[in-house]
Amino acid sequence: MSISDELKANILRYYYVEKWRVGTISSQLGVHHTTIKRVLSKAGIPKKQILVQSSMIEPYLSLLMDTLQRYPKLTASRLFAMVQERGYPGGIDHFRHLISCYRPKPAAEAYLRLRTLPGEQAQVDWGHFGYMTVGQAKRPLMAFVMVLSYSRKLYLHFYLNQRTENFLRGHENAFQAFGGVPRVLLYDNLKSAVLERQGDAIRFNPTLLAFAGHYHFEPRPCAVYRGNEKGRVERAIRYVRDNFFAARTYRDLNDLNAQAALWCNTQAANRPCPEDKTKSVKHVFEEEQPRLVACPDNPWPADEIETVHIGKTPYARFDMNDYSVPHDHVRKTLTVHATLDVVTILNGTTVLAKHPRSYDKAKQIECTEHIDALIDRKKQARLHRGQSRLTHAIECARAFLDTAALRGYSLRTTTNQLLSLLDDYGASELDEAMKDALIRGVPHPNAVRQSLQRQQDERHQPPVVVLPVSDDKRVNELIVKPHKLSDYDVLNQPQITEEN
């Protein structure tokens, strides 16, 4: 807030001459107390002196200053408890504000501007850029960023998680984009690089060590709480956030990465190099690129590998989705190898299935061959169950079916029709009819049906009425209320005529 010279003069006069307190000046002149303190500080009055004037903390300052000198990190709540035991009448909120002015401040640390040789070092880190919704899944949008320390050449690629496999994929793609490998890669203490650290004792991620051995670079973590040691990649992430990602629209992840690759090779590459403003990053990178170590001919296998157990349904669960496998591999343990685009399921070294990868949630990605084979298997199972029921109910069923098969009749059709007759006529009558059909040499359901009808005629029994089943659910569930038969008795009563 800018105030007039007249108001400044009044503040100084009331403070020096009239001995008004800061709060009194603030309330009388209608100026915020921080503005008054700023005017008094510029006039040469120390901030501490302004605060302690007529303050209730003044009798306890010697104790507090001595304690803070010996224990500079002691909390304000503990200091408040100490002075409260000695009679301090104030509240803790005001005390916290006052004590913050007396706590010893660490001396400002000076940093050297580090310069690296061409091709010597690159810095790597993840950046979090919110979330991306894929169908029903909400996945974190993570940016892998690698920047060459000498030329500030930038590589940027977005992934939907921070898995170690994506971390290594980002390295490989960056090496291909740079056309070589830096000799040293500097990391923060993230889990993909450092599993455990006790002082100078560092336990690296063994996968990263094997990867570094393959590409012949030295992984080097920066010191704990020393993010300034990798300031180039920190600034690069901020540069990406402000100059690339802000207000950017994209259709999907592939579109976003295509835009990122174009941006890295155009706008980001054409910016002035911080080490030499007369040159662009692109020109300095052209000088640095020959100093990079050549990439090996064989790339590192960065597939995601997981062991999965197949339950009673023929699906392998991977990354929140289910992928179909052949039905004869249920209740087995298989292996999933996944790239960014393809999910491969193996039994040992045998490939059982390949599916396009889905980043949605709770989806079933199926192969038509797997589902058709399972349906056929279920049909066969139903046929076997029908034959089993028939042979258990009818003594001659096995001989009848064997003879029908020799004649070339469809066992499925024959079994289904015989089961229908079993439900309509019962086991004893169907057994007699099937034996009659075998004696006549006609092992067909039509012959059995004719024999059953002939038996009904010989016994003077009414024919069996089979109600057709409709496809309409309303018809099948329809309840018909029968009419009272007593109403028809009037038809049998003798008619009474009136005599004239």
C-alpha positions, 0 to 999 in steps of 0.5 A: 500500500502506498501512503502519502508523505504527510501520513508518513510524517504523522506516523513518525510524529505520533510514535516519537513525540506523542509516544503512541503505540502502533495499535493506537496509531493504526486505529486513529489514522485508519491505517493497517498496523503492518503499514505503520511498522513498515514506515517505522522500520524504514525510519531506522527503528528495529522491528523487534523494538517496535514489537516489544514496546509496552509488550507483555512478553518483555519480562520473559525476553531474556529467558526466551532469547537464551533458550532459543540461542541454545535450542533454535528449533524448539517449538513455539508451543513448548516455549509458550508452556515454559513462560506460562509456568512463569506467569505469562498472561497472554494467549498462544496465538499472539505469542507465536507471532511474537516469537517468530521475530526472535527465532534465530534465522539460518544464514542465507546459503550461497550457491555456486553456478555449476558448469558441466562438460558437453555430454557429461550429465543429464538430470531426470525427474517426474512431474505431476500434471493432474489426472486423466480420465480413461473411461471409468478410470482416473489415472495420474498424468505423470511427465517424465523429463530429462534435460541435458545439463550442458545444452539444456536440450529437453525430452518430455513424455507423459505416462499414466503412472510412475512405475519403474517400467515407465521410468526406464521407457522414458530413459530409452526414448530420451536416449533415442531422441538425443542420439546418445547417452550422457555419462552421468544421470542425476536423480532425486531420491525417488523410489525408482532410483533409490530404495534406501538411504542412510547418510552416504550409504545408498541402496540403488534400485537393482533394476536401475543398476542393471539398466545403467550397466546396459547403457553404460552411464553412472546413476548419481542421486543428489543429497537429501533435501538438496533439490537445488543440485538438480535445479536444471530439471526442476526449472525444466518441469516449471518451464513445461508447466508454464509454457507447454501444458498450460491451457493445452487441449488434447484428445488422448495420451497419444495426442498429448505426447505427439504435441510434446515431441513437436514442442521439444523440437521447436519452441523448447529447442529454439529458446536461448541457451542459459549458458550462452544467450547468443545461441539457441538450445538447438545450436548448443545441442548440436555441439554437445551431441557428438560427445554423448556415448553411443547407444547399444544396438539391443534395447533394454526389455522394459516390459511390465512383467507380472505373475497372475493366477487364473480363477474359475473364469478364463480371465487374467487380471492386469492393471484393473482390467480382465484379459481372456485366456484359453478356457483350459488354463483356468486354475493355473498361474501364468505370466503377463508381459505388457508393453504400452500397447499390447498385453501378452499372456504366457504359460512358461514360454508359450504365448497363450493370448495377445490383447490390445492394452486398455487403460480403462477400469473393470473392462473385459478384453476378450478374444473371440476364439477363446469365448467360442471355444468355451461356448462349444465346451459348455454345449458339449458339457450340456450334452453329456449331462443330458445323456447321463440323465437319460441313461440313469432313467432309461435302461435301454438308453445307452443301446438306443443312443449307440444305435442312433449314432451308428445310423448317423443321427444327431446325438444332441437332437436325439437326446434333447427330444428323448428328454422332452418325452421323458418329461411328458410321459415318464420313465416307464412308458418311455422305456417301453417305447424305446425298446419297441423302437429298437426291436423295430430297428428304428432308433429315432425319437419319432418312432418312440413318439409313435409308440407312445401314442399307440400305447395311449390309444390301447389304454384308452388314455387321453393324449398328452397335451404339451403346451408350447412355450412362448418367447413372450415372457408376459404369455409364459407368466400369464395366470388364467383364472378358470370359470366356475363349472357349477354355472354349466349345471343349469344346462342339464336341468329339465325345462319347465313349461307353463301350462296355459 
